[in-house]
Amino acid sequence: MDKDKVHELLDNAHFKLAKTMPKNPHWYSHRERWLNDKDFCDVVQFIRDNGVKERFWKKTFIYYYYNGYKYWTMGNPLSYTDRTKTYILNKAEI
């Protein structure tokens, strides 16, 4: 998937405020809210392939910076067969 398509999908994705973390304000997009699961997976893979590794507390995440936000997942597999699959895409203002 190319960068322009990823940006279009990120711009149009539904993100909800994570109310339970007021000291770390961010939004999340749930995999099941995406119209096309392949698009979700392709965007996550693009972020992982093109993002930058950064530490947050004691853990390292891959962040993708775009349009005043940084996007990341918790690093779980994308596969639906895995109990710990990736189902949340996060974003926070830079």
mmCIF file as gemmi writes it, N, C-alpha and C atoms, coordinates in Angstrom:
data_model
loop_
_atom_site.group_PDB
_atom_site.id
_atom_site.type_symbol
_atom_site.label_atom_id
_atom_site.label_alt_id
_atom_site.label_comp_id
_atom_site.label_asym_id
_atom_site.label_entity_id
_atom_site.label_seq_id
_atom_site.pdbx_PDB_ins_code
_atom_site.Cartn_x
_atom_site.Cartn_y
_atom_site.Cartn_z
_atom_site.occupancy
_atom_site.B_iso_or_equiv
_atom_site.pdbx_formal_charge
_atom_site.auth_seq_id
_atom_site.auth_asym_id
_atom_site.pdbx_PDB_model_num
ATOM 1 N N . MET Axp A 1 ? 0.857 -1.175 0 1 0 ? 1 A 1
ATOM 2 C CA . MET Axp A 1 ? 0 0 0 1 0 ? 1 A 1
ATOM 3 C C . MET Axp A 1 ? 0.899 1.233 0 1 0 ? 1 A 1
ATOM 4 N N . ASP Axp A 2 ? 0.548 2.226 -0.819 1 0 ? 2 A 1
ATOM 5 C CA . ASP Axp A 2 ? 1.399 3.415 -0.894 1 0 ? 2 A 1
ATOM 6 C C . ASP Axp A 2 ? 1.001 4.458 0.169 1 0 ? 2 A 1
ATOM 7 N N . LYS Axp A 3 ? 1.896 5.404 0.386 1 0 ? 3 A 1
ATOM 8 C CA . LYS Axp A 3 ? 1.738 6.405 1.436 1 0 ? 3 A 1
ATOM 9 C C . LYS Axp A 3 ? 0.468 7.225 1.268 1 0 ? 3 A 1
ATOM 10 N N . ASP Axp A 4 ? 0.124 7.608 0.049 1 0 ? 4 A 1
ATOM 11 C CA . ASP Axp A 4 ? -1.079 8.418 -0.169 1 0 ? 4 A 1
ATOM 12 C C . ASP Axp A 4 ? -2.344 7.673 0.26 1 0 ? 4 A 1
ATOM 13 N N . LYS Axp A 5 ? -2.415 6.386 -0.043 1 0 ? 5 A 1
ATOM 14 C CA . LYS Axp A 5 ? -3.58 5.584 0.352 1 0 ? 5 A 1
ATOM 15 C C . LYS Axp A 5 ? -3.631 5.417 1.872 1 0 ? 5 A 1
ATOM 16 N N . VAL Axp A 6 ? -2.485 5.202 2.495 1 0 ? 6 A 1
ATOM 17 C CA . VAL Axp A 6 ? -2.43 5.092 3.955 1 0 ? 6 A 1
ATOM 18 C C . VAL Axp A 6 ? -2.915 6.387 4.59 1 0 ? 6 A 1
ATOM 19 N N . HIS Axp A 7 ? -2.442 7.52 4.085 1 0 ? 7 A 1
ATOM 20 C CA . HIS Axp A 7 ? -2.856 8.81 4.634 1 0 ? 7 A 1
ATOM 21 C C . HIS Axp A 7 ? -4.356 9.029 4.463 1 0 ? 7 A 1
ATOM 22 N N . GLU Axp A 8 ? -4.889 8.646 3.325 1 0 ? 8 A 1
ATOM 23 C CA . GLU Axp A 8 ? -6.334 8.765 3.099 1 0 ? 8 A 1
ATOM 24 C C . GLU Axp A 8 ? -7.114 7.915 4.107 1 0 ? 8 A 1
ATOM 25 N N . LEU Axp A 9 ? -6.668 6.698 4.32 1 0 ? 9 A 1
ATOM 26 C CA . LEU Axp A 9 ? -7.349 5.817 5.266 1 0 ? 9 A 1
ATOM 27 C C . LEU Axp A 9 ? -7.24 6.337 6.697 1 0 ? 9 A 1
ATOM 28 N N . LEU Axp A 10 ? -6.07 6.848 7.083 1 0 ? 10 A 1
ATOM 29 C CA . LEU Axp A 10 ? -5.912 7.415 8.423 1 0 ? 10 A 1
ATOM 30 C C . LEU Axp A 10 ? -6.799 8.64 8.598 1 0 ? 10 A 1
ATOM 31 N N . ASP Axp A 11 ? -6.879 9.478 7.573 1 0 ? 11 A 1
ATOM 32 C CA . ASP Axp A 11 ? -7.705 10.69 7.645 1 0 ? 11 A 1
ATOM 33 C C . ASP Axp A 11 ? -9.189 10.352 7.794 1 0 ? 11 A 1
ATOM 34 N N . ASN Axp A 12 ? -9.609 9.225 7.241 1 0 ? 12 A 1
ATOM 35 C CA . ASN Axp A 12 ? -11.027 8.875 7.233 1 0 ? 12 A 1
ATOM 36 C C . ASN Axp A 12 ? -11.425 7.835 8.283 1 0 ? 12 A 1
ATOM 37 N N . ALA Axp A 13 ? -10.454 7.334 9.023 1 0 ? 13 A 1
ATOM 38 C CA . ALA Axp A 13 ? -10.751 6.318 10.045 1 0 ? 13 A 1
ATOM 39 C C . ALA Axp A 13 ? -11.475 6.949 11.23 1 0 ? 13 A 1
ATOM 40 N N . HIS Axp A 14 ? -12.31 6.158 11.874 1 0 ? 14 A 1
ATOM 41 C CA . HIS Axp A 14 ? -13.015 6.598 13.075 1 0 ? 14 A 1
ATOM 42 C C . HIS Axp A 14 ? -12.108 6.375 14.286 1 0 ? 14 A 1
ATOM 43 N N . PHE Axp A 15 ? -11.773 7.456 14.998 1 0 ? 15 A 1
ATOM 44 C CA . PHE Axp A 15 ? -10.975 7.378 16.214 1 0 ? 15 A 1
ATOM 45 C C . PHE Axp A 15 ? -11.808 7.892 17.376 1 0 ? 15 A 1
ATOM 46 N N . LYS Axp A 16 ? -11.687 7.215 18.51 1 0 ? 16 A 1
ATOM 47 C CA . LYS Axp A 16 ? -12.436 7.562 19.709 1 0 ? 16 A 1
ATOM 48 C C . LYS Axp A 16 ? -11.45 7.947 20.82 1 0 ? 16 A 1
ATOM 49 N N . LEU Axp A 17 ? -11.808 8.947 21.605 1 0 ? 17 A 1
ATOM 50 C CA . LEU Axp A 17 ? -10.959 9.388 22.704 1 0 ? 17 A 1
ATOM 51 C C . LEU Axp A 17 ? -10.835 8.273 23.738 1 0 ? 17 A 1
ATOM 52 N N . ALA Axp A 18 ? -9.614 8.016 24.171 1 0 ? 18 A 1
ATOM 53 C CA . ALA Axp A 18 ? -9.356 7.026 25.227 1 0 ? 18 A 1
ATOM 54 C C . ALA Axp A 18 ? -9.553 7.717 26.575 1 0 ? 18 A 1
ATOM 55 N N . LYS Axp A 19 ? -10.765 7.683 27.079 1 0 ? 19 A 1
ATOM 56 C CA . LYS Axp A 19 ? -11.137 8.403 28.297 1 0 ? 19 A 1
ATOM 57 C C . LYS Axp A 19 ? -10.445 7.877 29.548 1 0 ? 19 A 1
ATOM 58 N N . THR Axp A 20 ? -10.039 6.635 29.54 1 0 ? 20 A 1
ATOM 59 C CA . THR Axp A 20 ? -9.46 6.038 30.742 1 0 ? 20 A 1
ATOM 60 C C . THR Axp A 20 ? -8.012 6.452 30.99 1 0 ? 20 A 1
ATOM 61 N N . MET Axp A 21 ? -7.444 7.222 30.07 1 0 ? 21 A 1
ATOM 62 C CA . MET Axp A 21 ? -6.043 7.63 30.226 1 0 ? 21 A 1
ATOM 63 C C . MET Axp A 21 ? -5.902 9.147 30.105 1 0 ? 21 A 1
ATOM 64 N N . PRO Axp A 22 ? -6.482 9.923 31.005 1 0 ? 22 A 1
ATOM 65 C CA . PRO Axp A 22 ? -6.442 11.385 30.884 1 0 ? 22 A 1
ATOM 66 C C . PRO Axp A 22 ? -5.035 11.979 30.974 1 0 ? 22 A 1
ATOM 67 N N . LYS Axp A 23 ? -4.101 11.264 31.599 1 0 ? 23 A 1
ATOM 68 C CA . LYS Axp A 23 ? -2.726 11.775 31.7 1 0 ? 23 A 1
ATOM 69 C C . LYS Axp A 23 ? -1.904 11.446 30.455 1 0 ? 23 A 1
ATOM 70 N N . ASN Axp A 24 ? -2.457 10.631 29.592 1 0 ? 24 A 1
ATOM 71 C CA . ASN Axp A 24 ? -1.823 10.294 28.319 1 0 ? 24 A 1
ATOM 72 C C . ASN Axp A 24 ? -2.89 10.408 27.231 1 0 ? 24 A 1
ATOM 73 N N . PRO Axp A 25 ? -3.29 11.649 26.897 1 0 ? 25 A 1
ATOM 74 C CA . PRO Axp A 25 ? -4.407 11.811 25.954 1 0 ? 25 A 1
ATOM 75 C C . PRO Axp A 25 ? -4.087 11.245 24.572 1 0 ? 25 A 1
ATOM 76 N N . HIS Axp A 26 ? -4.983 10.386 24.107 1 0 ? 26 A 1
ATOM 77 C CA . HIS Axp A 26 ? -4.848 9.814 22.774 1 0 ? 26 A 1
ATOM 78 C C . HIS Axp A 26 ? -6.203 9.26 22.332 1 0 ? 26 A 1
ATOM 79 N N . TRP Axp A 27 ? -6.266 8.856 21.095 1 0 ? 27 A 1
ATOM 80 C CA . TRP Axp A 27 ? -7.46 8.282 20.503 1 0 ? 27 A 1
ATOM 81 C C . TRP Axp A 27 ? -7.127 6.892 20.001 1 0 ? 27 A 1
ATOM 82 N N . TYR Axp A 28 ? -8.154 6.09 19.775 1 0 ? 28 A 1
ATOM 83 C CA . TYR Axp A 28 ? -7.936 4.755 19.235 1 0 ? 28 A 1
ATOM 84 C C . TYR Axp A 28 ? -8.995 4.441 18.186 1 0 ? 28 A 1
ATOM 85 N N . SER Axp A 29 ? -8.593 3.597 17.256 1 0 ? 29 A 1
ATOM 86 C CA . SER Axp A 29 ? -9.493 3.121 16.215 1 0 ? 29 A 1
ATOM 87 C C . SER Axp A 29 ? -9.535 1.601 16.324 1 0 ? 29 A 1
ATOM 88 N N . HIS Axp A 30 ? -10.739 1.048 16.459 1 0 ? 30 A 1
ATOM 89 C CA . HIS Axp A 30 ? -10.904 -0.392 16.624 1 0 ? 30 A 1
ATOM 90 C C . HIS Axp A 30 ? -10.987 -1.069 15.257 1 0 ? 30 A 1
ATOM 91 N N . ARG Axp A 31 ? -10.28 -2.163 15.126 1 0 ? 31 A 1
ATOM 92 C CA . ARG Axp A 31 ? -10.223 -2.914 13.866 1 0 ? 31 A 1
ATOM 93 C C . ARG Axp A 31 ? -11.603 -3.224 13.311 1 0 ? 31 A 1
ATOM 94 N N . GLU Axp A 32 ? -12.532 -3.566 14.174 1 0 ? 32 A 1
ATOM 95 C CA . GLU Axp A 32 ? -13.868 -3.955 13.726 1 0 ? 32 A 1
ATOM 96 C C . GLU Axp A 32 ? -14.685 -2.786 13.184 1 0 ? 32 A 1
ATOM 97 N N . ARG Axp A 33 ? -14.247 -1.55 13.436 1 0 ? 33 A 1
ATOM 98 C CA . ARG Axp A 33 ? -14.955 -0.38 12.907 1 0 ? 33 A 1
ATOM 99 C C . ARG Axp A 33 ? -14.518 -0.038 11.478 1 0 ? 33 A 1
ATOM 100 N N . TRP Axp A 34 ? -13.438 -0.648 11.02 1 0 ? 34 A 1
ATOM 101 C CA . TRP Axp A 34 ? -12.97 -0.408 9.664 1 0 ? 34 A 1
ATOM 102 C C . TRP Axp A 34 ? -13.856 -1.182 8.687 1 0 ? 34 A 1
ATOM 103 N N . LEU Axp A 35 ? -14.191 -0.572 7.574 1 0 ? 35 A 1
ATOM 104 C CA . LEU Axp A 35 ? -15.041 -1.221 6.578 1 0 ? 35 A 1
ATOM 105 C C . LEU Axp A 35 ? -14.355 -2.409 5.921 1 0 ? 35 A 1
ATOM 106 N N . ASN Axp A 36 ? -13.031 -2.355 5.865 1 0 ? 36 A 1
ATOM 107 C CA . ASN Axp A 36 ? -12.272 -3.385 5.179 1 0 ? 36 A 1
ATOM 108 C C . ASN Axp A 36 ? -11.118 -3.82 6.077 1 0 ? 36 A 1
ATOM 109 N N . ASP Axp A 37 ? -11.13 -5.071 6.52 1 0 ? 37 A 1
ATOM 110 C CA . ASP Axp A 37 ? -10.075 -5.559 7.406 1 0 ? 37 A 1
ATOM 111 C C . ASP Axp A 37 ? -8.707 -5.528 6.74 1 0 ? 37 A 1
ATOM 112 N N . LYS Axp A 38 ? -8.651 -5.775 5.439 1 0 ? 38 A 1
ATOM 113 C CA . LYS Axp A 38 ? -7.373 -5.735 4.73 1 0 ? 38 A 1
ATOM 114 C C . LYS Axp A 38 ? -6.776 -4.33 4.78 1 0 ? 38 A 1
ATOM 115 N N . ASP Axp A 39 ? -7.618 -3.301 4.674 1 0 ? 39 A 1
ATOM 116 C CA . ASP Axp A 39 ? -7.115 -1.931 4.786 1 0 ? 39 A 1
ATOM 117 C C . ASP Axp A 39 ? -6.492 -1.688 6.159 1 0 ? 39 A 1
ATOM 118 N N . PHE Axp A 40 ? -7.177 -2.15 7.224 1 0 ? 40 A 1
ATOM 119 C CA . PHE Axp A 40 ? -6.631 -1.998 8.57 1 0 ? 40 A 1
ATOM 120 C C . PHE Axp A 40 ? -5.262 -2.674 8.658 1 0 ? 40 A 1
ATOM 121 N N . CYS Axp A 41 ? -5.191 -3.924 8.198 1 0 ? 41 A 1
ATOM 122 C CA . CYS Axp A 41 ? -3.935 -4.676 8.258 1 0 ? 41 A 1
ATOM 123 C C . CYS Axp A 41 ? -2.841 -4.012 7.428 1 0 ? 41 A 1
ATOM 124 N N . ASP Axp A 42 ? -3.191 -3.524 6.255 1 0 ? 42 A 1
ATOM 125 C CA . ASP Axp A 42 ? -2.202 -2.863 5.401 1 0 ? 42 A 1
ATOM 126 C C . ASP Axp A 42 ? -1.681 -1.573 6.033 1 0 ? 42 A 1
ATOM 127 N N . VAL Axp A 43 ? -2.564 -0.809 6.677 1 0 ? 43 A 1
ATOM 128 C CA . VAL Axp A 43 ? -2.141 0.423 7.345 1 0 ? 43 A 1
ATOM 129 C C . VAL Axp A 43 ? -1.213 0.092 8.509 1 0 ? 43 A 1
ATOM 130 N N . VAL Axp A 44 ? -1.58 -0.887 9.312 1 0 ? 44 A 1
ATOM 131 C CA . VAL Axp A 44 ? -0.731 -1.287 10.439 1 0 ? 44 A 1
ATOM 132 C C . VAL Axp A 44 ? 0.628 -1.755 9.937 1 0 ? 44 A 1
ATOM 133 N N . GLN Axp A 45 ? 0.638 -2.567 8.89 1 0 ? 45 A 1
ATOM 134 C CA . GLN Axp A 45 ? 1.914 -3.049 8.358 1 0 ? 45 A 1
ATOM 135 C C . GLN Axp A 45 ? 2.747 -1.893 7.806 1 0 ? 45 A 1
ATOM 136 N N . PHE Axp A 46 ? 2.103 -0.934 7.148 1 0 ? 46 A 1
ATOM 137 C CA . PHE Axp A 46 ? 2.813 0.245 6.635 1 0 ? 46 A 1
ATOM 138 C C . PHE Axp A 46 ? 3.463 1.009 7.793 1 0 ? 46 A 1
ATOM 139 N N . ILE Axp A 47 ? 2.719 1.207 8.875 1 0 ? 47 A 1
ATOM 140 C CA . ILE Axp A 47 ? 3.253 1.91 10.044 1 0 ? 47 A 1
ATOM 141 C C . ILE Axp A 47 ? 4.464 1.161 10.593 1 0 ? 47 A 1
ATOM 142 N N . ARG Axp A 48 ? 4.359 -0.142 10.691 1 0 ? 48 A 1
ATOM 143 C CA . ARG Axp A 48 ? 5.472 -0.944 11.215 1 0 ? 48 A 1
ATOM 144 C C . ARG Axp A 48 ? 6.683 -0.92 10.291 1 0 ? 48 A 1
ATOM 145 N N . ASP Axp A 49 ? 6.449 -0.874 8.997 1 0 ? 49 A 1
ATOM 146 C CA . ASP Axp A 49 ? 7.552 -0.862 8.024 1 0 ? 49 A 1
ATOM 147 C C . ASP Axp A 49 ? 8.188 0.514 7.872 1 0 ? 49 A 1
ATOM 148 N N . ASN Axp A 50 ? 7.419 1.586 8.108 1 0 ? 50 A 1
ATOM 149 C CA . ASN Axp A 50 ? 7.895 2.94 7.809 1 0 ? 50 A 1
ATOM 150 C C . ASN Axp A 50 ? 8.011 3.839 9.03 1 0 ? 50 A 1
ATOM 151 N N . GLY Axp A 51 ? 7.64 3.337 10.185 1 0 ? 51 A 1
ATOM 152 C CA . GLY Axp A 51 ? 7.699 4.134 11.399 1 0 ? 51 A 1
ATOM 153 C C . GLY Axp A 51 ? 9.088 4.143 12.018 1 0 ? 51 A 1
ATOM 154 N N . VAL Axp A 52 ? 9.184 4.808 13.149 1 0 ? 52 A 1
ATOM 155 C CA . VAL Axp A 52 ? 10.445 4.911 13.884 1 0 ? 52 A 1
ATOM 156 C C . VAL Axp A 52 ? 10.264 4.315 15.279 1 0 ? 52 A 1
ATOM 157 N N . LYS Axp A 53 ? 11.283 3.624 15.74 1 0 ? 53 A 1
ATOM 158 C CA . LYS Axp A 53 ? 11.238 3.029 17.076 1 0 ? 53 A 1
ATOM 159 C C . LYS Axp A 53 ? 11.532 4.099 18.117 1 0 ? 53 A 1
ATOM 160 N N . GLU Axp A 54 ? 10.682 4.122 19.146 1 0 ? 54 A 1
ATOM 161 C CA . GLU Axp A 54 ? 10.875 5.057 20.248 1 0 ? 54 A 1
ATOM 162 C C . GLU Axp A 54 ? 10.457 4.379 21.546 1 0 ? 54 A 1
ATOM 163 N N . ARG Axp A 55 ? 11.112 4.794 22.618 1 0 ? 55 A 1
ATOM 164 C CA . ARG Axp A 55 ? 10.777 4.251 23.93 1 0 ? 55 A 1
ATOM 165 C C . ARG Axp A 55 ? 9.63 5.041 24.542 1 0 ? 55 A 1
ATOM 166 N N . PHE Axp A 56 ? 8.722 4.322 25.189 1 0 ? 56 A 1
ATOM 167 C CA . PHE Axp A 56 ? 7.676 4.915 26.011 1 0 ? 56 A 1
ATOM 168 C C . PHE Axp A 56 ? 7.719 4.152 27.319 1 0 ? 56 A 1
ATOM 169 N N . TRP Axp A 57 ? 8.141 4.819 28.36 1 0 ? 57 A 1
ATOM 170 C CA . TRP Axp A 57 ? 8.437 4.193 29.628 1 0 ? 57 A 1
ATOM 171 C C . TRP Axp A 57 ? 9.464 3.093 29.405 1 0 ? 57 A 1
ATOM 172 N N . LYS Axp A 58 ? 9.132 1.862 29.693 1 0 ? 58 A 1
ATOM 173 C CA . LYS Axp A 58 ? 10.125 0.787 29.577 1 0 ? 58 A 1
ATOM 174 C C . LYS Axp A 58 ? 9.955 -0.059 28.321 1 0 ? 58 A 1
ATOM 175 N N . LYS Axp A 59 ? 9.092 0.366 27.424 1 0 ? 59 A 1
ATOM 176 C CA . LYS Axp A 59 ? 8.8 -0.429 26.234 1 0 ? 59 A 1
ATOM 177 C C . LYS Axp A 59 ? 9.093 0.378 24.971 1 0 ? 59 A 1
ATOM 178 N N . THR Axp A 60 ? 9.446 -0.313 23.901 1 0 ? 60 A 1
ATOM 179 C CA . THR Axp A 60 ? 9.701 0.32 22.61 1 0 ? 60 A 1
ATOM 180 C C . THR Axp A 60 ? 8.52 0.062 21.685 1 0 ? 60 A 1
ATOM 181 N N . PHE Axp A 61 ? 8.045 1.134 21.045 1 0 ? 61 A 1
ATOM 182 C CA . PHE Axp A 61 ? 6.958 1.053 20.078 1 0 ? 61 A 1
ATOM 183 C C . PHE Axp A 61 ? 7.425 1.629 18.757 1 0 ? 61 A 1
ATOM 184 N N . ILE Axp A 62 ? 6.719 1.307 17.69 1 0 ? 62 A 1
ATOM 185 C CA . ILE Axp A 62 ? 6.989 1.893 16.376 1 0 ? 62 A 1
ATOM 186 C C . ILE Axp A 62 ? 5.93 2.937 16.119 1 0 ? 62 A 1
ATOM 187 N N . TYR Axp A 63 ? 6.372 4.188 15.938 1 0 ? 63 A 1
ATOM 188 C CA . TYR Axp A 63 ? 5.476 5.32 15.712 1 0 ? 63 A 1
ATOM 189 C C . TYR Axp A 63 ? 5.599 5.792 14.27 1 0 ? 63 A 1
ATOM 190 N N . TYR Axp A 64 ? 4.471 6.163 13.712 1 0 ? 64 A 1
ATOM 191 C CA . TYR Axp A 64 ? 4.441 6.762 12.373 1 0 ? 64 A 1
ATOM 192 C C . TYR Axp A 64 ? 3.889 8.171 12.515 1 0 ? 64 A 1
ATOM 193 N N . TYR Axp A 65 ? 4.645 9.148 12.063 1 0 ? 65 A 1
ATOM 194 C CA . TYR Axp A 65 ? 4.261 10.549 12.195 1 0 ? 65 A 1
ATOM 195 C C . TYR Axp A 65 ? 3.615 11.041 10.903 1 0 ? 65 A 1
ATOM 196 N N . TYR Axp A 66 ? 2.429 11.625 11.068 1 0 ? 66 A 1
ATOM 197 C CA . TYR Axp A 66 ? 1.709 12.149 9.906 1 0 ? 66 A 1
ATOM 198 C C . TYR Axp A 66 ? 0.71 13.216 10.354 1 0 ? 66 A 1
ATOM 199 N N . ASN Axp A 67 ? 0.762 14.355 9.716 1 0 ? 67 A 1
ATOM 200 C CA . ASN Axp A 67 ? -0.252 15.4 9.832 1 0 ? 67 A 1
ATOM 201 C C . ASN Axp A 67 ? -0.526 15.836 11.28 1 0 ? 67 A 1
ATOM 202 N N . GLY Axp A 68 ? 0.53 15.988 12.06 1 0 ? 68 A 1
ATOM 203 C CA . GLY Axp A 68 ? 0.392 16.468 13.426 1 0 ? 68 A 1
ATOM 204 C C . GLY Axp A 68 ? 0.085 15.405 14.46 1 0 ? 68 A 1
ATOM 205 N N . TYR Axp A 69 ? 0.077 14.14 14.042 1 0 ? 69 A 1
ATOM 206 C CA . TYR Axp A 69 ? -0.2 13.028 14.948 1 0 ? 69 A 1
ATOM 207 C C . TYR Axp A 69 ? 0.891 11.976 14.835 1 0 ? 69 A 1
ATOM 208 N N . LYS Axp A 70 ? 0.985 11.157 15.879 1 0 ? 70 A 1
ATOM 209 C CA . LYS Axp A 70 ? 1.794 9.944 15.791 1 0 ? 70 A 1
ATOM 210 C C . LYS Axp A 70 ? 0.846 8.763 15.979 1 0 ? 70 A 1
ATOM 211 N N . TYR Axp A 71 ? 1.072 7.722 15.196 1 0 ? 71 A 1
ATOM 212 C CA . TYR Axp A 71 ? 0.221 6.534 15.181 1 0 ? 71 A 1
ATOM 213 C C . TYR Axp A 71 ? 1.054 5.331 15.619 1 0 ? 71 A 1
ATOM 214 N N . TRP Axp A 72 ? 0.426 4.4 16.357 1 0 ? 72 A 1
ATOM 215 C CA . TRP Axp A 72 ? 1.131 3.202 16.792 1 0 ? 72 A 1
ATOM 216 C C . TRP Axp A 72 ? 0.142 2.115 17.193 1 0 ? 72 A 1
ATOM 217 N N . THR Axp A 73 ? 0.658 0.905 17.264 1 0 ? 73 A 1
ATOM 218 C CA . THR Axp A 73 ? -0.089 -0.219 17.831 1 0 ? 73 A 1
ATOM 219 C C . THR Axp A 73 ? 0.737 -0.742 19.003 1 0 ? 73 A 1
ATOM 220 N N . MET Axp A 74 ? 0.205 -1.741 19.665 1 0 ? 74 A 1
ATOM 221 C CA . MET Axp A 74 ? 0.921 -2.319 20.803 1 0 ? 74 A 1
ATOM 222 C C . MET Axp A 74 ? 1.903 -3.406 20.359 1 0 ? 74 A 1
ATOM 223 N N . GLY Axp A 75 ? 1.978 -3.665 19.048 1 0 ? 75 A 1
ATOM 224 C CA . GLY Axp A 75 ? 2.976 -4.586 18.512 1 0 ? 75 A 1
ATOM 225 C C . GLY Axp A 75 ? 2.55 -6.038 18.415 1 0 ? 75 A 1
ATOM 226 N N . ASN Axp A 76 ? 1.291 -6.331 18.709 1 0 ? 76 A 1
ATOM 227 C CA . ASN Axp A 76 ? 0.81 -7.713 18.615 1 0 ? 76 A 1
ATOM 228 C C . ASN Axp A 76 ? 0.694 -8.149 17.153 1 0 ? 76 A 1
ATOM 229 N N . PRO Axp A 77 ? 0.628 -9.459 16.896 1 0 ? 77 A 1
ATOM 230 C CA . PRO Axp A 77 ? 0.479 -9.946 15.52 1 0 ? 77 A 1
ATOM 231 C C . PRO Axp A 77 ? -0.824 -9.451 14.889 1 0 ? 77 A 1
ATOM 232 N N . LEU Axp A 78 ? -0.857 -9.426 13.575 1 0 ? 78 A 1
ATOM 233 C CA . LEU Axp A 78 ? -2.067 -9.019 12.853 1 0 ? 78 A 1
ATOM 234 C C . LEU Axp A 78 ? -3.049 -10.16 12.651 1 0 ? 78 A 1
ATOM 235 N N . SER Axp A 79 ? -2.611 -11.375 12.772 1 0 ? 79 A 1
ATOM 236 C CA . SER Axp A 79 ? -3.419 -12.547 12.459 1 0 ? 79 A 1
ATOM 237 C C . SER Axp A 79 ? -4.659 -12.657 13.327 1 0 ? 79 A 1
ATOM 238 N N . TYR Axp A 80 ? -5.778 -13.007 12.701 1 0 ? 80 A 1
ATOM 239 C CA . TYR Axp A 80 ? -7.023 -13.249 13.432 1 0 ? 80 A 1
ATOM 240 C C . TYR Axp A 80 ? -6.951 -14.553 14.23 1 0 ? 80 A 1
ATOM 241 N N . THR Axp A 81 ? -6.039 -15.439 13.878 1 0 ? 81 A 1
ATOM 242 C CA . THR Axp A 81 ? -5.967 -16.721 14.572 1 0 ? 81 A 1
ATOM 243 C C . THR Axp A 81 ? -5.231 -16.616 15.9 1 0 ? 81 A 1
ATOM 244 N N . ASP Axp A 82 ? -4.572 -15.523 16.131 1 0 ? 82 A 1
ATOM 245 C CA . ASP Axp A 82 ? -3.807 -15.327 17.355 1 0 ? 82 A 1
ATOM 246 C C . ASP Axp A 82 ? -4.668 -14.601 18.386 1 0 ? 82 A 1
ATOM 247 N N . ARG Axp A 83 ? -4.767 -15.123 19.601 1 0 ? 83 A 1
ATOM 248 C CA . ARG Axp A 83 ? -5.56 -14.5 20.66 1 0 ? 83 A 1
ATOM 249 C C . ARG Axp A 83 ? -5.124 -13.074 20.967 1 0 ? 83 A 1
ATOM 250 N N . THR Axp A 84 ? -3.853 -12.777 20.775 1 0 ? 84 A 1
ATOM 251 C CA . THR Axp A 84 ? -3.325 -11.461 21.114 1 0 ? 84 A 1
ATOM 252 C C . THR Axp A 84 ? -3.196 -10.559 19.886 1 0 ? 84 A 1
ATOM 253 N N . LYS Axp A 85 ? -4.026 -10.795 18.905 1 0 ? 85 A 1
ATOM 254 C CA . LYS Axp A 85 ? -3.929 -10.048 17.641 1 0 ? 85 A 1
ATOM 255 C C . LYS Axp A 85 ? -4.054 -8.538 17.848 1 0 ? 85 A 1
ATOM 256 N N . THR Axp A 86 ? -3.569 -7.8 16.867 1 0 ? 86 A 1
ATOM 257 C CA . THR Axp A 86 ? -3.705 -6.351 16.863 1 0 ? 86 A 1
ATOM 258 C C . THR Axp A 86 ? -5.128 -5.993 16.473 1 0 ? 86 A 1
ATOM 259 N N . TYR Axp A 87 ? -5.8 -5.249 17.322 1 0 ? 87 A 1
ATOM 260 C CA . TYR Axp A 87 ? -7.144 -4.802 16.999 1 0 ? 87 A 1
ATOM 261 C C . TYR Axp A 87 ? -7.346 -3.321 17.306 1 0 ? 87 A 1
ATOM 262 N N . ILE Axp A 88 ? -6.292 -2.663 17.796 1 0 ? 88 A 1
ATOM 263 C CA . ILE Axp A 88 ? -6.378 -1.229 18.106 1 0 ? 88 A 1
ATOM 264 C C . ILE Axp A 88 ? -5.239 -0.494 17.419 1 0 ? 88 A 1
ATOM 265 N N . LEU Axp A 89 ? -5.582 0.624 16.779 1 0 ? 89 A 1
ATOM 266 C CA . LEU Axp A 89 ? -4.614 1.56 16.229 1 0 ? 89 A 1
ATOM 267 C C . LEU Axp A 89 ? -4.774 2.855 17.014 1 0 ? 89 A 1
ATOM 268 N N . ASN Axp A 90 ? -3.697 3.32 17.618 1 0 ? 90 A 1
ATOM 269 C CA . ASN Axp A 90 ? -3.716 4.528 18.445 1 0 ? 90 A 1
ATOM 270 C C . ASN Axp A 90 ? -3.181 5.724 17.701 1 0 ? 90 A 1
ATOM 271 N N . LYS Axp A 91 ? -3.596 6.913 18.151 1 0 ? 91 A 1
ATOM 272 C CA . LYS Axp A 91 ? -2.996 8.142 17.649 1 0 ? 91 A 1
ATOM 273 C C . LYS Axp A 91 ? -3.002 9.188 18.767 1 0 ? 91 A 1
ATOM 274 N N . ALA Axp A 92 ? -1.993 10.046 18.73 1 0 ? 92 A 1
ATOM 275 C CA . ALA Axp A 92 ? -1.894 11.137 19.704 1 0 ? 92 A 1
ATOM 276 C C . ALA Axp A 92 ? -1.325 12.351 18.987 1 0 ? 92 A 1
ATOM 277 N N . GLU Axp A 93 ? -1.702 13.518 19.47 1 0 ? 93 A 1
ATOM 278 C CA . GLU Axp A 93 ? -1.141 14.74 18.903 1 0 ? 93 A 1
ATOM 279 C C . GLU Axp A 93 ? 0.336 14.8 19.237 1 0 ? 93 A 1
ATOM 280 N N . ILE Axp A 94 ? 1.095 15.315 18.298 1 0 ? 94 A 1
ATOM 281 C CA . ILE Axp A 94 ? 2.542 15.466 18.509 1 0 ? 94 A 1
ATOM 282 C C . ILE Axp A 94 ? 2.782 16.664 19.416 1 0 ? 94 A 1
